[in-house]
Amino acid sequence: MKTQALVTSLIALASGPAFAGGHAAISGYALADGGTTLVVMGDLNAPDDVMTHSLTASLQAIAWRPVTGELLGFSDGMIATIDPMSGEMTDLGAVFMDDAMIGDGKMVAFDFNNKIDAVRAVTSAGDNLVYFPEGFGDNDERAGSVRRFTSLAYGDGDAMAGTTPMVFANAYTNAINDMTAGETFQYALDAGTDALVSLANNAGTLETIGKITVDGMAVDLAPMGGFDIVSPSEGENMAFAILQMEGEETAGLYTIDLETGAATMKADLGMGGITGFAASLGM
């Protein structure tokens, strides 16, 4: 069973050293089997704390909400919370505006901007959406809705200007548990340019930071996997990604250097086709 192969690999990973000494355990969450299975890594240093749950509806992406300590899932037309202990999903009743559906066949990147406590969904086809949770702002008319903003494109003067992006993962800095952040910065991974990029929120402007490399060598990214940042405190950001290279059958878990795009493999996950990833400090 593919999911069991992933669990076995993650148990082997959890037997290894901690990612960041002195910090609370890092939990991880991944979507497998076409978005129908949630894999939960409660503590990467606790081999017995690995669970899988069958989901009642297929999801395209997941994100950790630092302010509330909740895991959210995205599918076209639905935002739901997911209980990591059971996989139980609760539809939040989000209203998708008429132009906010994205259609099938796209990879969705999904992560919370912890300064404003709203979550951005961007896709490998350039879609740029935001879900404003219920209660957002002070009587903000956008609360409880998903809305479309400017499509993704490289800015004038960027080395990749004119190139069609294929963003499949995004992550915001300062994802601090139980509080909003003073500021955030959004990174993304582009399988079209095989690069770590910045993403200018509603403007959709991309700026190249650096090519993704492993052991100093450039890679050819497949548009699948995921990317997230864990922040013990403001300004302290640890970036993790599940990456799969074109032509490879399995994905790996990596740390990402946010200044250069250098990726360091922590483990081969033993399977491919991961379509979502999120991380958090603790459970």
Secondary structure, DSSP 8 states (H G I E B T S, - for coil): -HHHHHHHHHHHHHTS--SSTTS--EEEEEEETTTTEEEEES-TT-TT-EEEEE-SS--SEEEEETTTTEEEEEETTEEEEE-TTT--EEE---EE-TT----SS--EEEEEETTTTEEEEEETT--EEEEE-TT-TTT-TTTTEEEE----EE-TTSTTTT----EEEEEES---TTS--S---EEEEETTTTEEEEE-GGG-EEEEEEE-EETTEE--EEEEEEEEEEEEETTEEEEEEEEEETT-S--EEEEE-TTT-EEEEEEE-S-----EEEEEE--
